[in-house]
Amino acid sequence: MQIESKIFKIKNTKNFSVEYIESQLKNYMIIPLRWAIIQIDDDFLYVNTSFQTI
């Protein structure tokens, strides 16, 4: 297994939570090892995520 890092765009609901971000990451079929919001604009949150690949 390898660890990969990738930036994902998630729709900015203006009232987001940890649960919201993690549920949106699951839509990409990943379970993050760690994640961090690196940028926010009016439409999207940009989340840097590390996860394992098979």
Buried (B, 14 or more C-beta within 10 A) or exposed (E): EEEEEEEBEBEBEEEBEEEBBBEBBEEEEBEBEEBEEEEEEEEEBBBBBBBEEE
